[in-house]
């Protein structure tokens, strides 16, 4: 293997013939096998680190322009991790037959995601609430951490998706040392990749390979004078975001990876026939569904007109009604390559093992939720824990069967009769899935009804996520909207009159997410106590509530902002996007939102300014 060289030497070698790392799909072609059809896998020829970097000299030059620093800093912060990354992955493909599937694909994928993520930091101000001096110290660390998170975003593939061997059959100990170092130790000129069938995507395994890419000294420099840069970088690499934290770093890397993979699939379609489009979208679709269950009233499980129903047979999502809302969440995150057809989303999730396909004799899953007279088409998850794990509220499974089938169609496990009128009838579960249960179902159902938002049909479900099912006549929709948005009143009392024994209280639409309602109610209640210890304060246009209060109440800030904006509870909301304000509380400048005075009982809206 060649010895190390500096960045200037790499640029001098950029016009020399470099190893072809992307022109041979899977690395199956070699000079020794030109014009032949070998009966055995010829493997992939090993490549030196310097040759790998020389083949990407143009992209490295773009890194230098983007990072904007002196040569020594660039060599330390950018080139050194790239060199270590190249040593670890060598010419490994990223996938067997999908995106970046040619030799050197994993190296190129990491470089491109790192570059676009780093480039995206120029358009964002991280730690915007900090002082100028603090931001000056943190900004270089944020940029460097974003670059490293992008570079290592697909590192887990070396540990969970493939097994690498040399020509003697010895297996690469990927947890112990880089692939290049192992090949040198074995004096092997070629290596062979065996892809593991149906291997689960375990992004957390990246942590075990990370020390081979990021030196301990670099980790220490990122962690100096702060405790947020390294945790958010690791959260991005492992795919496990920090609870109740909004991370620009994670969003930049996720967006860059989706864009790079989508572009590679589009560019390689003419070379590889029909690529498996959308195979990288599963985790984004799951993230969107988890966000909707946490924040969208229409996704509150087992509530009236809900998209999500959980019974003894498993978890079902009303389809295709839910597809538009999933797509809207992903489009708001500006992710590219998101499928638009509901059928395509089902194909992607089914191929990933997230959804259970219906039996051929049925054609599609149909359910009969409580209170409905006709069957509804739905998709069925392989396990309720895919979406419900980690949710703040426990979901209690319905005691009655959810599955239904058209009359006259026999299915395995059918133990009930067929309707003579041709209406769907409940059937026994085809395969039971463990869900939460309890002894007194009726009492739990009553408690859940009290805690669930009172959803109304049609457009009163927030339109930020797309249309809702069951649209009624326009006149009926208008009256329902007004009834849902109107604050509750007591007989012979003004809507804003003080409640006996309490001066101020929250008066919000019933469809507000329960967790957000409870947190906001707690903030409004502090107005009734000592003003010095109050969490919320009145300002010129309403009641200011700091964002830190939602975090202290274990409510995700993004979830709270989205839920409050959807029910038009905030001042300054435009196009369903809430606006935050700065206000001094107890001598500390805090960011927060302003609740409209009409939604706080005990306040007279005429005493406040009307926001433009």
N, C-alpha and C positions, 0 to 999 in steps of 0.2 A: 504494500500500500504506500501511496505517496506521502511525503511528510507534510506538515501543516504549512500554510502560506497565509499571507495577509490579504486584505481586501483589494489593495492595488494590484497585487499579483494575479488575483482572480480576474480583474478587469483586463489585464494584459493578455490573459488566456482566452478571453471570450470569443476571439475569432479562430481559435484552434478547434479542430474537430473534437466535439464532446461526445460522451457516450449517449447513445440513443436510449432514453429512459421512458419515452412515451409513445413511440411509434410501433411497438410490437405488443399487441394485446396479450396480457398475461405473461409476457416474457417467453412465449413458446417458440419464437423464431430465433435462430442464431446462425452465424456464418457457417458453422460446421454442418448445419442441417438445411442449408439453402437448397431449394428445389426438391427437398425430400419430405416425406410424411412419416415422421418417426412413430413407432409403436409405443414408445415410452415417453414420459415427460422429460424434455431436455433441461428443465429447470431455468433459473435466471442467473445470468452471469453477475458475479459480485462486482461492485464498483467502489473506487476509493472515495473518501469524503471530499478531497480536493476536486476530483472530477465531477462529483455531484454538484458542488457549489459552482464550479465553472460553467456547467450547463445551465445554471439559473443566474448567470452574472447580470443579465438585463433586469431581472426582477430585484436582485440585490441592489442595483443602482437606484431603482425606484424606492426601495426601502430607505436609502440614504437621503434622498430628496425629501421623503415624507417625514423622517424622524428629525431632521434638521439639527445636527450636532457636529462636534469635531470628530476627527477620525478615530481618536482613542476611545471616546465614549461610544461611538457607533460599533467599533470592534468589540467592546465589552458587552454592550446591551443587546445588540442585534445579531452580529455575526457569530459570536461565541455560542449562543443558544441554538442558532440555526446549524452550526457545525455539529453540536452535540446531538441535535435532532436527526441530522443526516447520518451520523454514525449509528444511531439507534435503529432507524428504519431501513437504511440502505435503499434498495430498489424494490421494497415490498409494494405490491398493489394495495389500494385501499379496500377494494371489494373483489369478489370472485368474478362477477359478470355484470356489474352495475356501474355506478359512477367511479371514475378514476381507477378503472380496473386494469390498466396497463402497468408494465414494470415502472417503478418510480412514482406510481400514482399517489401513494400515501405521502411521500415527501412533497410533491407538488400541491396536494390538497392542503397540507398544513401551512405551506408558504402563502398560498393565495388567501386562505381565511385570515391568517395573521396580518397580511398586508391590508386587506380591506377593513378589518376591524381597527387596525392602527390608523388608517386614513379617516375612519369615521369619528375618531376622537377629536378631530379638528373642529367638528360642528357641534360639540357638546361641552358644556361646562360642568365638570364633576365637582362634587362638594360645593355647590353653588351658595350654600348658606354660610360657609366658613368665611373667615376674614381673608383679605387679599394676601397677607403674608403666609397664612396657612395654605391657601390654594397654590401659591407659588412653590411651596415645598412639596405639595402632594401631586400636583399635575404631572411632573415627570414620572412619578411612581405609577400613577393611574395609566399613563400611556404605555409604559413598559409592561405593566401587568396585563393590559388589554392585548398587547402583542403576544405575550407568552400564552395567554388563555386561548387565543386563536391558533397559535402554532400547535398546541397540544390538544386541541378540541376533539380530534379523532384518534388520539393516542391509544385509547382502550382497545382498538381493533387488533393491535399486536398481541394482546393478552387473552382475548376471548373469542376471536373469530377465526384464527388460523393457527396451524402448527408448522414450524419451519424446521427442515432437516438438511443435513449436508449429503454428499454423495455416498457416505458410509452409513446413512440411516440414523446418525446421532441427532437428537433434537436440541434445538436452540433453547437454553434456559433464559427465557425472556425477562424473568424477574431479576436475574443476577447481573447481566452485562449486555451492552449494545450488540446488535447483530454483526456490525462490522468488526468489532473486537473479537467476537466469537469466531467469525470466519477466518480472521488472521491467526488466531490461536489454533484452529483446526487445519490451517493451510488449505482451505477449501476455496476453489475458484467459482463454484456455483452453489446455489441453494435451491431447495424445492419447497413449495408451499402446498399444504393440504388444508383445504377449507373445511371447517367444522359445520356439518349440516344442522340447520335450525338452531344455531348458537344464539342464546339470548344476549341482548345488548346490555352489557354491564359497564356503564360509563364510569362507575366508581373505581374500577380497576386501574384507571389512569393514574391514580395517586401512587401506585407502586412503581410505575415507570417514570414518574415525574422527576425523581432525583437524578435520573440519567440525563435529563434535558436541562433542568434548572439547577444550577450549583447552589449549595447552601449559602454561600456568600451573597448570591443574588437574592435569595429569599430574605435574608437578614436586612439587606438594603431596602427591599420593598416594605418590610415591617417596621422600619424605624419611624418613630414619632407618630405612629397611628396603629389602629387595630382593626382596620376595615379593608385595606387593599388586598392583603393576602387571603382573608376569608372569602371575599367576593371573587377573586381569581380562581380559587379552588372550587367554589360553588359553580362557576361557569364550566370548568373542566369536567367535573363529575356529573353535571346535569342536575344537581340538587340545590336549588336556590335557597338563600337564607330566608327564614320566616320573617314576615312583616317588614321586608326591606325591598325597596325599589333599586335596581342595579342597572345603570346605564351600560356598564361593562358587559353584563350577561346579555343584554338586548343587542349590543353591537356584534358580539361574537355569534349569537344565534342568527341574526339577520345576515351576516356575512357568509356563514356556512350555508344557509339556504340558497343564497344568491349564487355562490360559487358552484354548488352541486347542481343546481338547476341549469346553469349555463353549460356545464360540462355534459350533462345529459342531452341538451339540445344540440350541442356541437358534435357529439359522437354518434348521433342517430344514423347518419349516412354511412358511418364506418362499421358499425356493429349491428346493423339490422334494427331490431326493435328492443331498445333498452327497457329495463323494468322501471318505468317512470313512477315517481312518487314514493320510492322505497325509503327515502330519507325524511318523509313528511310525517311518519307515524307519531314521533314524539311531540311534534308541534300540534297535531290534532288532539292528542291526549291532554297536553297542557291547556289547550283552548277549552276542552270539555270540563276540566277541573276548575278553571276560572269561572265558567258559567255556573257550575253547581255551587260554587262559593258565593257568587255575586248576583246572578240573574234570578229574579223572582220566579220566572216561568220554569226554571230548572230545579226548584225546590222539590226533592223527591216525595212522591206520594201525596202531593197537595193538589187542590182542584185545578184541572186543566194543565197539569204539569207535563213537561217533556220527559221526565224520568219517573219510572215506576219500578218498585222493588217488591218482589213477592217471593214465595217459597221456590219458584222456578228459576229465579235469578233477577238480574237487572235489565230492564228494557228502556230504550230511548225511542220516543215517537219519531218516525222517519217518513218522509224527508223533511218534515217541518224544522227539525233541529239543525239540518245541514246549513241553512242560510245563516243561522246565528253563529255556528262554528266558523264558517268562512268569514263572517264579519269581524270576529275577534282577531283572526289571523291577518286580515287585510289592514286592520288598525295598527297591527305591529309591523306593517310594511314588509311582510315576508313574500318572497317571490316563489313562483311555481306552485301556488296553492290550487288544487283542483276545484273547479266550479260545479261540476256535475255531482249530485248526491250519490249516484251509482259508482263513480270513481272513488269517492271517499270510502264507501263500503268495501270496494275491492281492495283498497290499500290496507284498511284495518283488518279485513278478513285474512289477507295474506300474512299479516304480522301476528296473527293469533289473538287479536284483541276481540274480534267479533266471532260468534258461532254461526256458521251458515245454517239455514233451515233445511230440513229434510227435503229431498227432491219432490216427494208427493205433496208437500205443502206449498212450496214456492217462495213464501215469505212468512215471517213471524207476524201474527196478529194477536192483539191483546184486547181484553175487555176490562178497562179500569173501572173502579167504583163510580157510579153516577152516569155512566155512558150506556146508550142503548144499541150502539153499533160498534163493530170491531174497528180497531185502529191498527194500521201497519206500523211496525217497529223493527228495530235491530236489537240483537241480544248480545250482551257482553259475556266473555268467557268467565269472568269473575266480577262480582260487585266491588271487590277491593280495588280493582283497577282505578275506579273513580272515587270511591267512598273512603279509602284509607287516608287517614290524616284529617278528615273533616271534623269541624268543631262539634257538630251535633250528631248524635247517633241516629241512624236511620232504622226504623223498625219495619220489618217486612210485613206486608199485608197477609192476613190469614187466608183470605179466599184466593182461588186460582186466578192468575192473570191471563194465561194462554187461552186462545180461542182458535177455532178452525171453521171453515165453511162446512155446511151440512153435506153429508154424503161422502166426505173424505175420511178415510180410515188411517189412523197413525198408530205407531207402536206406543203402547202404554195408555191407550184410550180406555178409560174406565167409566165414562159418562155417556148419556144418551145423546141422540141427534135430534135437533129441532125439526119438527115436521114442517114448520113454516119456512125453513131454509135459512134461518138466522144463525149466526155463529154461536156456538156454545162452548163453555169452558172445558178444557181437557186437562188430564193429569200431566204433570211435568215430564218432559222427555229425559231430562237429566237434572237432578236437583243440584243446586249450588248453595253452599253454606252462607247464610246471611244472619244478621242480628235477629234475636228472638227474645220473647219475654212471656211470663205466665199470664198476665192480665192484658190481653190484646186490646180489649175495648177501652180500658182506662188509658193505655198508652196512646191509642188513636185519638182520644179526646184531648190529651195533653199536646199531642203533635199538632192537632187542628188549631189549638189556641196559640201555639208558637209559630205556625206557618203563616206567611203573608196571604191576605185575601185577594187572590188573583181574579181578574176579570177578563172576559174573552176579548180577542181581537186586538185592535191597536193600543188599548191601554197597557199592554205589555210593552216595555220600553223599546222604541224603534231603533235604538242604537245597535241592536243585535240582529235586526232583520224582522221580517213579518212573523206574526204568530198565527196559529191555526184557528179555525172556527170563526171566521169573520162574519159578523151579523150585518143587518141593514145599517146604513149610515146614520139615520136618526137614533137608532138604539145605541150605536157605538158612542155617539156624542153624549147622550145622557149618562151612559155607564162611565165614560171618562170623567165627567163632572162629578159623579157620585163618588168615584174612587179617589179623586184629587181633593175633594172637600174635606177640611178638618172636622173631626167629630165634635158635635156640640151637645150641650145639655139643655133640657127643657127650660124655657123662660130665662135663658141666660145668653149673653153675648158670646160669640165664639172665642173672644180673647179675654173674657172675664176670669179673674183668679179662681182657681179651684179652692174650695174650703180647706183650710189647713195647709195650703201650699200656694205660694204666690205665682210661681212660674212653672210651666210644664210644656213638654213637647206635644205638638199637634201635627203629626205627619200622616201622609197617605198610608193606608193599611198595607199596601204592597211593598213598602220599604223593607229591605232585608232585615230580618229580626236581629241579627248580631249588630248591625249598624244602628238600628233603632235603639237598642239597649245602651250602646255606647254614647250615642248622642243624647238620650234621655238623662243619662248619668251626668253629662256635662251641663245640661240645662238645670238639673236639680241643684248644682252647686251655687246657682244664683240666689237660692233661698237661704244660704248660710252666710258665713263671714265673708265679706267682699275680698278680704286679703288672701283667702285661701280658695277663691272661686277659680274653677278651670275655665269657664266661659265668661266673656265680658261683653257688654253692649258697646257697639260702635255706631257711627253715624248712619249706617245703612242696615244694621241688623245685629245679630249676636255672633261674635267671633269665637270660634272653637279651634284650638290649636291641633295640628295633625299629630303631635306627640301624644295627645289624649287617646286617639284611636290605637296607636301602637301600644300604649300602656294597657289598653283594654283587649289586647290580643286580636285586633282586627287589622287586616292588611290595609295599608293606606290606599293602594290602588282600588281595592274592592270598595272601600268606604266612599272614595271620590266618585267612582262610577255609579254606585247605588244612589247616592244623594243627587247626582246630576240627573239621573233617569226620572226621578219623581219631582224634578224642578224645585228642589228645596233650597238651593244656594243662590246667592247673589253673584252676578257676573258670568253665569253659565252661557256658553255660546256653542251651538251645534253639538249639544250633549257633552261638551268638554268643560269640566269645571275649572274655575280660576282660583288660584290661591293668593293670599295676601300676607303681608308682614305686619305684626302688631307687637307692642311692648307689653309683656305680662310679668309683673314682679321684677322689673328691671332687666328682663331678658327678652331680646327680639326673637319672636317665634313665627313660623309659617303656619298658616291655617286657612280655614274657609269661613265665610260669613253666611249664616242661616237667615233666611228672610223672616222679618218680624211677624208676618202673618201666620207663621207656623210655630209660634211660641205663645201659648196662652199666658195672659197677664201683661202683654205688651200691646200698645196701641199703634198699629201700623202708620197712622197719620203723624206720629211723632218722629218718624224716621225719613231719611232722604230716599227717594226712589232712584235706584241705580240705573244708569243709562244702558 
